[in-house]
Structures are given as structure tokens and as C-alpha cells.
């Protein structure tokens, strides 16, 4: 009994010591600032920091997540195949991870295995659901690769024009403007079509963003600029292939996708040519590349849902250096510049009784999930449901400071044109014109403080 009593006292002392040490290392305010993903935050700043699994998953859920991870990293092949068949006939890449490198962003190139950039294409106008109008013979996305015996739709060529600019204090910076041209078209393509480049975005935190109540997102909208701050964010409502109904757009560069399931199914169908129960028709249907096989859907629901679950349960990396004086100063400047009017620091997830680990989480994604006019400099001039040709969804900034670690050297914005955070800021226009001007007129030291703050996210 005496030995047990001493053991109990020692255990209590150890627990008290751990609690004190935690308080010493992570004071309440600092610790909360670091929890970008709420309880689903991971303290990992390595090259694998975007690929960590949620905590608190059941043994079965861990199994599903790991299965999704395997499929995400698996290269698909052409039929007939025992496993992972269905690639093509036309496609952009052979595996999810080839675009989302280390579950992060990719390379703004086209044509090779590690390319992460694709081009959406459409005709002016809107379809019966208010979405983009497919181009006959090409659909809504250009596939620049094909299986043996088939012909790719085209070859995508990217050229950059660089210009030198100056901040108010005389310090210089460069911006590069991409130009996209198409060659080797398999079928004559009439003029008047609309092109939009899209770079593969990071995968983590999607499940948390999916759980933010629609009411909270819409409440932050101000389409008529009622408060006269020059910012007019609004929600983008889209047609969802899963529910066959109009839903709030949450994902994609123009918030043109309603759910993670739809996002995953669309990527399989359009990027790899793999059909599923959600999108059972080949992307090449009606074209000369169509294989005519009666093998659709090619991806079993078990694997489709495993990849969806994998994408929903990737944890968010923690913030770093939150007590650093320069970081705090940069954060104050970020707020003073009204950057936080769109890149909202805090959102709260709703209640999901089937997934308590996603419920009631206070998260810090630095997005309002709305679309905003970003000016002519970033415009693709291609409407996507309710998002105009100059509007883009506010990109989440969590994990931003780890991009160069995970995806060295790192690229930014919807087409990867920005090579640095400074370039990304200076491309902002439209509703963000005032924020860009504020940053441009700061001293060199203050601009560096803003960048150091962004690198802490």
C-alpha cells in the first residue's frame, strides 16, 4: 500500500510538472495563436508538414485515411488492370501526388510528370445551371496527355514577360506575367474561347473548411459594400454533381466546387480520366479519343470515399514564432492594411455528430471563403458560376510560411506566377488595391515585418 501511495503522489507531481512546463512553453494566448486548425493542429515544420493525419480518429477511420493516402500516391494505369486502372484516354497526370506534391502546391509547368498546372476552357455564356459552357470537342478542361494510341487535345506553352517596379522608398521588385498559347490541337478550335490556368492547391485543412456553416460564410459577405470599405466579397453558388442541386461553393480558385467529394471526383475524372459513381462519363466522351469501353465507373466507391476522407482529415500545421516582436508588428500592419478584411483570421466549424473531431473547432485559416474582384492584372476573364472573370476566392493563408519547405522553391497565386510573397502581394488589385498601396508605401523594415508575419502562418 505504501508503495502504491508513493507512486500515486509521484504521478500527480509528474502531471503537475508537465502542466506547468506546457504553460511555460505555451502561454494560453500564444498556444491558441499557434492552433491554426484547432484541435487538428500538428506541430510539424518539416517537408512533410502538410501530410499529417488528424488526431482522435478511430482505428477504422485511421485505416480509411491510410487507404486514401495509398490511392492518392498511386499512379493509375490504362485498362485492363487488376488495380488502379482506368487512366485516360486523355489526362493531365497519372497520380494525385504528381500535382499536389507532398500534399502541397506544385510546379506551374505543363507537359511533364511533375506539372501541376492545368487549363480550364469554356465558351462565353452560361449553361443550364449557370456554370461555364463546354467547348465542343474539348469540354471544360484541356488534357495535354494521352494513353498509347490516342492523341492529346493539345500542347500548352507558357511564356513569361518580366517587368521591374519600385516601392515608394525606391526599392525594386519584379513581376512576371504569364502568356498561355495552345499548339498541336487535335481538332480545329475556333476563336472566342476562354482559358483559365489553375495550379494545384494544398490539400490540408479541407475537412475543417467544409464544416464551417454556410450562415457564417454568408454573414461575412458584403456584395454592395454597405460599410463603404471598398471590399465587396460575395458567396459563389454552384451546381453540385453529388447532390444535383445548387450549393455554396467552398473549394477551388473561384469557389466553384461545393464539397470535398465533388472536388476529388472531378479531379479523378478530368485530371486522370478515371470515372466514378459521381462522374461516370469519360471526359473524352463524344471525342475521337473515347475508348468506348463499358467499364464505367472505373473507380470503386470504396476508393473514391477513401481519398475523400484522406483529403478531409489532413491536419493543419501550427503557426510558429507567434511571440516574436517583429511578427507581432507585421501582424498589426497586416490588419491596418485591411488584409484581414478578406483573409479573415478566425472561423468556427459547426457540429457534425458523425465526426466530433471536426465539430466546434476555432480555426485560423485566414480566408472568408468568398470571392472578390482582384482587378484586371489577375483576371482570367472566364466566369465560373457566380464568380466573374476578375473574381477569385480568398485563398487560405494557413501553412503559407511552410510552402518553401514543403514545395521548394514555392509558387503563389492561382497560376503560380508569383515566386515570392512580395510578388503575390503586389499582384493584388481591385478590392485589394488599397491594401497593396498600403504595403507599397511602408518602409523596407515594415514590409519585411509583414513578410515575416506571413511566414509565421
C-alpha positions, 0 to 999 in steps of 0.5 A: 500500500505504501508503495502504491501511495508513493507512486500515486503522489509521484504521478500527480507531481509528474502531471503537475510538472508537465502542466506547468512546463506546457504553460511555460512553453505555451502561454494560453494566448500564444498556444491558441495563436499557434492552433491554426486548425484547432484541435487538428493542429500538428506541430510539424515544420518539416517537408512533410508538414502538410501530410499529417493525419488528424488526431482522435480518429478511430482505428477504422477511420485511421485505416480509411485515411491510410487507404486514401493516402495509398490511392492518392500516391498511386499512379493509375494505369490504362485498362485492363488492370487488376488495380488502379486502372482506368487512366485516360484516354486523355489526362493531365497526370497519372497520380494525385501526388504528381500535382499536389506534391507532398500534399502541397502546391506544385510546379506551374509547368505543363507537359511533364510528370511533375506539372501541376498546372492545368487549363480550364476552357469554356465558351462565353455564356452560361449553361443550364445551371449557370456554370461555364459552357463546354467547348465542343470537342474539348469540354471544360478542361484541356488534357495535354496527355494521352494513353498509347494510341490516342492523341492529346487535345493539345500542347500548352506553352507558357511564356513569361514577360518580366517587368521591374517596379519600385516601392515608394522608398525606391526599392525594386521588385519584379513581376512576371506575367504569364502568356498561355498559347495552345499548339498541336490541337487535335481538332480545329478550335475556333476563336472566342474561347476562354482559358483559365490556368489553375495550379494545384492547391494544398490539400490540408485543412479541407475537412475543417473548411467544409464544416464551417456553416454556410450562415457564417460564410454568408454573414461575412459577405458584403456584395454592395459594400454597405460599410463603404470599405471598398471590399465587396466579397460575395458567396459563389453558388454552384451546381453540385454533381453529388447532390444535383442541386445548387450549393455554396461553393467552398473549394477551388480558385473561384469557389466553384466546387461545393464539397470535398467529394465533388472536388476529388471526383472531378479531379479523378475524372478530368485530371486522370480520366478515371470515372466514378459513381459521381462522374461516370462519363469519360471526359473524352466522351463524344471525342475521337479519343473515347475508348468506348469501353463499358467499364464505367465507373472505373473507380470503386466507391470504396476508393473514391470515399477513401481519398475523400476522407484522406483529403478531409482529415489532413491536419493543419500545421501550427503557426510558429514564432507567434511571440516574436516582436517583429511578427507581432508588428507585421501582424498589426500592419497586416490588419491596418492594411485591411488584409484581414478584411478578406483573409479573415483570421478566425472561423468556427466549424459547426457540429457534425455528430458523425465526426466530433473531431471536426465539430466546434473547432476555432480555426485560423485559416485566414480566408472568408471563403468568398470571392472578390474582384482582384482587378484586371492584372489577375483576371482570367476573364472566364466566369465560373458560376457566380464568380466573374472573370476578375473574381477569385476566392480568398485563398487560405493563408494557413501553412503559407510560411511552410510552402518553401519547405514543403514545395521548394522553391514555392509558387503563389497565386492561382497560376503560380506566377508569383515566386515570392510573397512580395510578388503575390502581394503586389499582384493584388488589385481591385478590392485589394488595391488599397491594401497593396498601396498600403504595403507599397508605401511602408518602409523596407523594415515594415514590409519585411515585418509583414513578410515575416508575419506571413511566414509565421502562418 
